[in-house]
Amino acid sequence: MKTLLMMNEKKEITEKEAWNKLSALCAKAEHCSGEMVRKMSLWGLDSTVQERIMDRLIAGKYVDDERYTRAFVNDKMTYNQWGRLKIEQALYQKGVSKDVSNRVLDEIPDEDYIAILRPLIQRKWKTVTGRNDYERSMKLIRFAMGRGFDIEQIKQCIDQADDWMND
């Protein structure tokens, strides 16, 4: 019973404590402004204090949404092998503005997405089962769309795949 009471009680946090926590957090890793605002809201800070802290974080270059977006996009493309649509959705959920995410994502050519998608489809083709090639292709399309790739990019990769699909 005692633990339930402790979980519901919010400890008041001062502006200085919030600044110290957030600046230390941002010094360790990239974070976007949306994450910082969410944290401050959880701590119960009012909007004027949140604004002051955000202004200091941005002025001190602790938080830079464009820098964060570039790092996020690079990581998700390289390590998670995500397409543009899934990256856009994740950035939206993080609170990155649409214009910042579009500006960064527009710099990436379609060839980069296709270079990620082609080997994904080739590996997946070997494990996908179906009654015929059409059914297998539909499963590949669903798989690639789940990874956030555009239907045109998917079709392009599948159309170019005749030589290895028949193996």
Secondary structure by P-SEA (a helix, b strand, c coil): caaaaaaaccccccaaaaaaaaaaaaaaccccaaaaaaaaaaacccaaaaaaaaaaaaaaccccaaaaaaaaaaaaaccccccaaaaaaaaaaacccaaaaaaaaaaccaaaaaaaaaaaaaaaaaccccccaaaaaaaaaaaaaaacccaaaaaaaaaaccccccc
